Amino acid sequence: MILHSASIAAFFVDQLAQAPVVVKCVLPTNADSGLKQWIQPILNLVSIVAVVGIAIFSFGATSRKEHRRWVLGRLCTSLNPAPCLDKIISRG
């Protein structure tokens, strides 16, 4: 198995040595320059920020609502529960 792995490694090294590759980065003649190349990434970033903002707002609103229900529940169990049930039902 070691000989087999060594022969495979030697084959790939040999292939790499035989075919040197040069990569040139050339802009196409019709490439957009300046502000146009930044529009799409900026729109993507704005979209992500908007979605995260909505999620944070929604989580905060749900958390505040649940906390209010928890506080009312704690008060209702220690006091007379009848008036508290009306508050819980009316607040949703």
C-alpha positions in Angstrom: 0.0 0.0 0.0 2.9 2.4 0.8 4.4 1.7 -2.6 1.1 2.3 -4.3 0.6 5.7 -2.5 4.2 6.7 -3.3 3.7 5.9 -7.0 0.5 7.9 -7.1 2.2 10.9 -5.4 5.1 10.6 -7.8 2.7 10.6 -10.8 1.0 13.8 -9.7 4.3 15.5 -8.9 5.6 14.4 -12.4 2.4 15.8 -14.0 2.8 19.1 -12.2 6.4 19.4 -13.2 5.6 18.8 -16.9 2.8 21.3 -17.3 3.7 24.7 -15.8 0.7 27.0 -15.8 0.7 30.7 -15.9 -2.5 32.5 -15.0 -3.0 36.1 -16.2 -5.8 38.2 -14.8 -7.1 40.4 -17.6 -10.2 42.5 -17.5 -12.5 42.0 -20.4 -13.0 45.1 -22.6 -16.7 45.3 -21.7 -16.2 45.0 -18.0 -18.0 47.5 -15.8 -15.7 49.8 -13.8 -16.3 52.2 -11.0 -19.5 52.3 -9.1 -21.4 49.7 -11.1 -19.2 46.8 -9.7 -20.1 47.8 -6.1 -23.9 48.1 -6.5 -24.7 44.4 -6.3 -22.6 43.7 -3.2 -24.0 46.8 -1.5 -27.6 45.7 -2.3 -26.8 42.2 -0.9 -25.4 43.8 2.3 -28.4 46.1 2.7 -30.7 43.1 2.2 -28.9 41.1 4.9 -28.9 44.0 7.3 -32.6 44.4 6.8 -33.4 40.8 7.4 -31.3 40.7 10.5 -32.9 43.9 11.8 -36.4 42.5 11.3 -35.4 39.3 13.1 -33.9 41.2 16.0 -37.0 43.5 16.2 -39.3 40.5 16.1 -37.3 38.6 18.7 -37.3 41.7 21.0 -41.1 42.2 20.6 -41.8 38.6 21.3 -39.4 38.6 24.3 -41.1 41.7 25.8 -44.5 40.2 25.3 -43.5 36.9 26.9 -41.9 38.8 29.8 -45.0 40.8 30.4 -47.1 37.6 30.4 -44.6 36.0 32.8 -44.8 39.0 35.2 -48.6 39.1 35.1 -48.6 35.3 35.7 -46.4 35.7 38.7 -48.5 38.5 40.1 -51.8 36.6 39.4 -50.6 33.5 41.3 -49.7 35.4 44.4 -52.7 37.7 44.4 -56.4 37.2 43.5 -56.2 35.6 40.0 -59.6 36.7 38.8 -58.7 40.4 37.8 -55.4 39.3 36.3 -57.0 36.9 33.9 -58.9 39.9 32.3 -55.6 41.7 31.8 -53.9 38.7 30.2 -56.9 38.1 27.8 -57.1 41.8 26.8 -53.4 42.2 26.1 -53.3 39.1 23.9 
